[in-house]
Amino acid sequence: MIGAGGGGRRLSRVPDRPLKYGRVAPRADVVTYRVRAELKETSPPVLRKLELASDLNLAELHGILQIAFGWTDSHLHGFAAGPTFYSKEAERYLCPFDEAEGDAEGVPEAQVRLDEVLAEERDSLAYAYDYGDGWEHLITLEAVLAKTDNTPRAVCTGGERDGPAEDCGGPGSYELIVAATDSASPDRAAARVEFAEIFGEEVDASDFETTPFDVHQINAALAGLDANPAIGVDSLLPGVPELLDLVRSTGGLRALRQLLAAADLTDPVDIDAETAARMVRPYAWLLDRVGTRGIRLTSAGYLPPVHVSAAYAELGLADEWYGQGNREVDTRPVLRLRETAQKLGLVRKNRGDLLLTARGRAVRDDPVALWWHLAGRMPIRSSDELASQAGLLYLLVIAAGRGDDVMATVASLIDSIGWMQSDGEPVSSWAIAHVAEDVFDVLTRLGTMTAKDFLSSASRTPTTDGALFARAALTTWPR
């Protein structure tokens, strides 16, 4: 108590009031925030160290955190200003679902900038993901750094521990799973017993797939967000956005996101006449062979032997097929060239003749126009769901130009979507190629993939020309 003379007013200290968290005015300049993001209730903490542009909005931050921790964006989420997500004093920021439903009070996350909720060092922001499992993240501002034009808008600089598996039950279950699957853990035996008591004997701890912490993979995915700020999956070929929703594993979703980032689908496609002519040569050869008069087919509907032999010799197909190369039914490369040309709208059958379509006549002597026509018709439409998905994945893998085994990568992604053989085994690379044979055969014929030995099960490697074609195919809609 303080007195001010005999007539002074008595003053007393006001009791502590709860601190009300909320937004402040955004910064006038854009800087880089060095932040620490960690999963609460994990010990040692699952954490990621990030450097972020201060003008990111929270919707963008949500996508960054999903990548950094290996989440699959399969559940609701939300942000709150303050050290805990559920604090009554914290201001809430809503995900699109909560905003649309109107059941929760708060501000839409897309309307809130990062520098409105993190202003000074040690300020914190709470991020909750999957309200059932209860993953609460704490994002703390550690330093404010200068930003240049070349500074990435989001980059991971470090971190610790693998990301938890989706739907594993929350932090407590995650720690139990880690202890039960770590062969070096002294508590492994006890953890396995406890795990069985909670999840049942029919479930194994290894069934929960954690996301290995790999700063390079995280930054590859983040670079895609940085390089393509204006593109969203909705602007891609129909079916591609659905693939992201269908993937059931953390690793599969991360691989698919990395393919989309590496494909760089915002970069304009420019094809020169020489490259186009080299790639479309098999189809140009067939169009020229059919010519204005057409070809009379055999009574069984196949190309006559003289044309099959010419294709076999002039297109150099002996390296990828066996036999005499004079009967179309026994010479698959020639058979599939003619069949896919029909499906691509270049030739048609009419009363026993093989004729050019109007489109075939228009592009017959123009390699660039033929190249764009083929890209615009890919992937060849199929009523088979698996074939459609595999066709898109072939294009994505080739467009990304990554890896030395296109077929194995596609098979792995198909497995992550949930397809399997009747005996429960994963679908093989060659089974996928057979199911999606129209797309696979066209891509092979155009030279988008190479192999040391096409007659064996050798892996296919994407080519530079192939990546250009696949990018064009993924961005030339409507057809």
VENDACOR-V361863 format. One record per backbone hydrogen bond with DSSP energy under -0.5 kcal/mol. NH is the residue of the N-H (numbers start at 1). CO is the residue of the C=O. E is the energy in kcal/mol with one decimal. If there is no record, write none. Layout:
BEGIN
nh=(NH/NH)
co=(CO/CO)
e=(E/E)
END
This chain:
BEGIN
nh=(2/4/8/11/21/21/24/31/32/33/33/34/34/35/35/36/37/37/38/38/39/40/40/42/47/47/48/49/50/50/51/52/53/54/56/58/58/59/61/62/63/64/65/66/67/68/69/70/70/71/78/79/80/81/82/82/87/90/91/93/94/95/99/100/101/102/103/104/107/109/111/112/114/115/116/117/117/118/122/123/125/126/127/128/129/130/134/135/135/136/137/137/138/139/139/140/140/141/142/142/143/145/145/151/155/157/157/158/160/163/168/174/175/176/177/178/179/180/181/182/183/185/188/191/192/193/194/195/196/197/198/199/200/200/203/207/208/209/210/211/212/214/218/219/220/221/222/223/224/225/226/227/228/229/231/235/236/237/240/243/243/244/245/246/247/248/253/254/255/256/257/258/259/260/261/262/263/264/264/265/267/270/276/277/278/279/280/281/283/284/285/286/287/288/289/290/291/294/295/297/297/298/301/307/308/309/310/311/312/313/314/315/316/317/318/319/320/321/328/330/331/331/332/334/335/336/337/338/339/340/341/342/343/344/345/346/347/348/350/353/354/355/355/357/361/362/363/364/366/370/371/372/373/374/375/376/377/377/378/385/388/389/390/391/392/393/394/395/396/397/398/399/400/401/402/406/409/410/411/412/413/414/415/416/417/418/418/419/421/424/432/433/434/435/436/437/440/441/442/443/444/445/446/447/448/449/450/456/458/461/463/467/468/469/470/471/472/473/474/475/475/476)
co=(11/5/5/2/19/89/116/29/145/31/52/32/143/33/50/140/35/48/36/138/46/38/136/39/45/160/37/158/35/48/155/33/153/31/53/109/112/109/57/58/59/60/61/62/63/64/65/66/67/66/128/93/126/91/80/124/84/87/81/79/107/77/95/96/97/98/98/98/92/94/108/109/56/54/113/113/114/114/141/120/139/80/137/78/135/76/130/129/130/134/127/135/38/125/137/36/138/123/34/140/34/32/143/148/51/49/155/49/47/211/165/170/171/172/173/174/175/176/177/178/181/182/185/187/188/189/190/191/192/193/194/195/195/196/200/204/205/207/208/163/210/212/214/215/216/217/218/219/220/221/222/223/224/226/228/232/233/474/237/239/240/240/241/242/243/416/249/250/251/252/253/254/255/256/257/258/259/260/261/260/264/268/272/273/274/275/276/277/280/280/281/282/283/284/285/286/287/290/354/295/352/302/298/304/304/305/306/307/308/309/310/311/313/312/312/316/317/317/303/327/327/328/330/331/331/332/333/334/335/336/337/338/339/340/342/341/341/355/353/350/295/348/353/346/357/358/359/360/363/366/367/368/369/370/371/372/373/374/375/383/384/385/386/387/388/389/390/391/392/393/394/395/396/397/397/460/405/406/407/408/409/410/411/412/413/414/415/414/425/421/428/429/430/431/432/434/436/437/438/439/440/441/442/444/443/443/461/453/453/450/448/463/464/465/466/467/468/469/470/471/472/473)
e=(-1.1/-0.5/-1.1/-1.3/-0.7/-1.7/-2.0/-0.5/-2.8/-0.5/-3.7/-0.5/-2.9/-0.7/-2.9/-2.3/-0.5/-2.9/-0.5/-1.9/-2.6/-0.6/-2.8/-1.0/-0.8/-1.5/-3.0/-2.9/-2.3/-0.6/-2.6/-2.7/-2.4/-2.7/-1.6/-1.1/-2.1/-0.6/-2.1/-2.2/-1.4/-1.9/-2.7/-2.1/-1.7/-2.7/-2.2/-0.8/-0.5/-1.7/-1.9/-2.1/-2.2/-2.5/-0.6/-1.1/-0.6/-1.1/-0.5/-2.9/-2.1/-0.6/-2.4/-2.4/-2.6/-1.9/-0.5/-0.6/-2.2/-2.6/-1.8/-1.5/-3.2/-1.7/-1.4/-0.6/-1.2/-1.9/-3.5/-2.2/-2.4/-2.9/-2.4/-2.7/-2.8/-2.6/-3.1/-1.8/-0.8/-0.9/-3.7/-0.5/-2.6/-3.1/-0.5/-2.6/-0.6/-2.6/-3.1/-0.6/-1.5/-3.4/-0.5/-1.2/-1.7/-2.6/-0.5/-1.1/-2.2/-2.8/-1.0/-2.5/-2.4/-1.7/-2.8/-2.5/-2.2/-2.3/-1.5/-1.2/-0.8/-1.7/-1.4/-2.6/-2.6/-1.8/-2.4/-2.7/-2.3/-1.9/-1.6/-3.3/-0.5/-1.6/-1.2/-2.0/-1.5/-0.7/-0.9/-2.6/-0.7/-0.6/-2.4/-2.3/-1.9/-1.9/-2.6/-2.5/-1.1/-1.3/-2.2/-3.1/-1.6/-0.6/-0.9/-2.0/-1.6/-1.1/-2.3/-1.2/-0.6/-1.1/-1.1/-1.7/-1.7/-3.1/-2.4/-2.4/-2.4/-2.3/-2.5/-2.3/-1.9/-2.2/-2.2/-2.7/-2.1/-0.8/-0.7/-0.5/-1.5/-0.5/-2.5/-2.6/-2.0/-2.2/-2.6/-0.6/-0.5/-2.8/-3.0/-1.9/-2.4/-2.4/-2.3/-2.6/-2.4/-1.8/-1.9/-0.6/-2.7/-3.0/-2.0/-1.0/-1.7/-3.0/-1.5/-2.3/-2.7/-2.1/-3.1/-2.0/-0.9/-2.0/-0.6/-0.6/-1.3/-0.6/-0.6/-1.2/-0.5/-1.3/-0.5/-0.8/-2.3/-3.2/-1.5/-2.2/-2.6/-2.6/-1.8/-1.5/-2.0/-2.0/-1.6/-2.7/-1.0/-2.6/-2.6/-1.4/-3.0/-3.1/-0.6/-2.3/-2.4/-1.8/-1.8/-0.8/-1.5/-2.5/-2.6/-2.4/-2.1/-2.5/-2.4/-2.4/-0.9/-0.6/-1.2/-0.5/-2.2/-2.3/-2.7/-2.3/-1.9/-2.1/-2.5/-1.7/-2.4/-2.8/-2.2/-2.8/-2.1/-1.0/-1.0/-3.3/-2.0/-2.4/-2.4/-2.3/-2.1/-2.6/-2.2/-1.8/-1.2/-0.9/-0.7/-1.7/-3.2/-2.3/-2.0/-2.0/-1.9/-2.4/-2.6/-1.3/-2.7/-2.9/-2.0/-2.6/-2.1/-2.6/-2.1/-1.3/-2.3/-0.5/-2.3/-1.2/-0.7/-2.5/-2.2/-2.3/-1.6/-2.1/-2.9/-2.2/-2.0/-2.4/-1.9/-0.6/-0.9/-0.6)
END
